[in-house]
Amino acid sequence: MTVYEELQARGLIAQVTDEEEIRELVNNGKATFYIGFDPTADSLHVGHFMALCLMKRLQMAGNTPIALIGGGTGMIGDPSGRSDMRQMMTVETIQHNCECFKKQMSRFIDFSDGKAMMVNNADWLMNLNYIEVLREVGPHFSVNRMLTHECYKQRMERGLTFLEFNYMIMQSYDFYMLYQKYGCNMQFGGDDQWANMLGGTELIRRKLGKDAYAMTITLLLNSEGKKMGKTQSGAVWLDPNKTSPFDFYQYWRNVGDADVLKCLRMLTFLPLEQIDEMDKWEGSQLNQAKEILAYELTSLVHGEEEAKKAQDGARALFSMGNAADMPTIELTEEDFTEDAIDVISLLVKAELVPTRSEGRRAIQQGGVSIDGEKVTDIYHSVAKADIPENGLVLKRGKKKFKKICVK
């Protein structure tokens, strides 16, 4: 099976331009391709995981990835899939987020000896002259055609700002610059980015009169890509300080039965033959497939040692046996009032709920327990003296929990 055929078999390709050229480049390790990452936070999340795994997979086949950090486009914000405008970030915040991205990407992509590049589009976008852009780039974009694209249509009723309207032009200009500066001949992105990427391909062809290639890769679970990485308590981050390795493991351990095989194909590096065998599994065997998925992805992001600890902790909780490897929250003297802490504060402290009001609802709905005992009183408190040395287990629902200890 060729590299391109494997991408197809894993369900990664949504649509492409110039398929034969793309097949030739990818299969022979001649693709210099880019994927863009706008620094909207100080950590990548699992919504970026699809792209990182793809870059790693293609680099292993001899192709050259370019990780494009959107220090420039991050100043504008992508309107795709959004009902309102992104919050404007300061230059300092964007720069800090870019540095965080670089560190995390190095876990997936080998940047040594020219095997990959990491560039920031602020290097060319921030120095552009407005009149120059209007004259050199503007004539190649039809406003009528731009407004037919879904990324703009869905915002027209609520209001699309002129600021956001320019995002497509900026992203297209990225491909134009990468093509000239680094010989980048291919661009990858989520299926919601198709219109933006076609703009880049057309800009190159019209200005330079040369062939260029664009390839779009779906985000995980196709149309569900934008929802990926979101839970009731917020995003699932790749930074262990924002989402612990245990919580990361649990996120994948709890995927739906219908999605586990898709995730295994798209995100892991297990042989397709092994995954195809799992396709025959039913019932309780699907839980084993979910464990394999969670372990493989946690190992990719956090290393095998953390993956093993997370797996042991999850199994310990399931059996309610030894909970030594459960994620732990340590309370300090500042957390107690008169040597006690109310259960809602405990839920918030343990990051099992994002707000006190949601903690109150969880208790009222019967979804909170302490060491197996359901908590029904929203005013319930836990005395400091009642927390054993080895901690107690606070649970929300069936799958979210933390061990609570006193520092």
Secondary structure, DSSP 4 states (H G I P E B T S, - for coil): --HHHHHHHTT-EEEESSHHHHHHHHHTT--EEEEEE---SSS-BHHHHHHHHHHHHHHHTT-EEEEEE-TTGGGT---TT-SSPPPP--HHHHHHHHHHHHHHHTTTS--GGGS-EEEETHHHHTT--HHHHHHHTGGG--HHHHTTSHHHHHHHTT---HHHHTHHHHHHHHHHHHHHHH---EE---GGGHHHHHHHHHHHHHHH------EEEPPTTGGGGGGTTEETTEE-BSSTTTS-HHHHHHHHHT--TTTHHHHHHHH--S-HHHHHHHTT--TTHHHHHHHHHHHHHHHHHH-HHHHHHHHHHHHHHHHTS--TTS-EEEE-GGG-BTTEEEHHHHHHHTTSSSSHHHHHHHHHTT-EEETTEEP--TT-EEEGGGS-TT-EEEEETTTEEEEEEE-
